[in-house]
């Protein structure tokens, strides 16, 4: 690192904090997410499917403006394969995400 620039408070810190921990799909109890810091691990049953870095913004990597959203970049994966999710609703026990590009809403609950 040769230079650091402070930009102020993180506008997405509240979303990141609310998403921490374990989540299970409301539609498929085998499908889950584990979010620790800015790292998301997708699981199916006991198998880890992928681990990704989460980046919060109001736009997807392709420039689509969606409001509060986050994208995931799989560790070791192709940057062109980033997924983007609009943050529809997050409560302590329920999280609703809209998969941008597909338009379907993914609902997760605490186990």
N, C-alpha and C positions, 0 to 999 in steps of 0.2 A: 504494500500500500504506500503510495507516494503522496496522497493528499486526501483529506477528509473535509467534507463540508456539512455543517449542521443545518438542517432544514426546518426544525421545529417539531412539535409533537406529531406522533403517528395518528393520522385521521382514522385509521382502521383498527387501532388497538382494541377498541371495545368488541368488534366483531371477532378478532383473533382470540381474545380472552374467552368470549362466550362459546367458542367452538372447541376449546381444549377438552381432551379426554376421549372416551370411547363412545361410539355411535353404532346403531344397528339399523339397517333398512327396515322401514315400516312395511314394505312390500315383500321382502325376502330376508328372513332372519339369519340366513347364512352369510349375507353380504354386510360387511362392516367397515368402519373407518376408525382409525386411531390418530388423533391430532395432538402433537406435542410441539409447542413453539410454532414454527413455520414449516413443520414437516408432517406430511399426511401419509399414512400407511393404509392401503386398501387391502382388505382380507376377504376371503371367501371360505367359510368353514374355518379350519385351522391353518389354511394356506395363505401366505403373503403373496398378493398378486403384483403389487408395485409399491415403491416408496417414492414420494415426490416432494419437491419444494413448492410451497404455496407463496404466491405473490398477490397482494391485494391492490386494487386499483378501481377506477370507474370505467375502465375500458378493458376489453380482451386483447390479447397479444396481436390479433389481426386488425385492431383499431375499432372494433364494434363497441359503441358506447352503450353500456347497460346499467349504469349506476353502480352501487356497491357490488363488487364482484371479486372473485379470486381465480387465478389460473394455477394449474399444477404442471410442473415440469418434472417428468420422471427422471430420477437420478440415473445417469448413464444413458438416457434416452435421447432421441432426436429432438432438438428444439422446435422443429416444425410440428411435433405431435403434442404440443401443449393443449390442455383441456381448459375450458373456461366455464365458470358457474356464477350466475347472478345470485346474490343473497336475497332470497324472497322473505324469509322470516327466521329468526333465531330466538328461542326462549331457553330457559335452563334445561328443559326436557325434550325439546323438539327443534329440528333444523330442517328448513325447506330450501332447496337449491334448484335453480332452473339451469339445466344443461344447455348453454348457449349453442345454437346451431341445430339442435334437435328440438328444443322447445318443451321437452317434458320436465315435470317437476319431480325431483328426488326428495323423499321425505325420510329423515332419520330420527330415531328416538334413543334415549339413554337406555342401556341394557339394565 
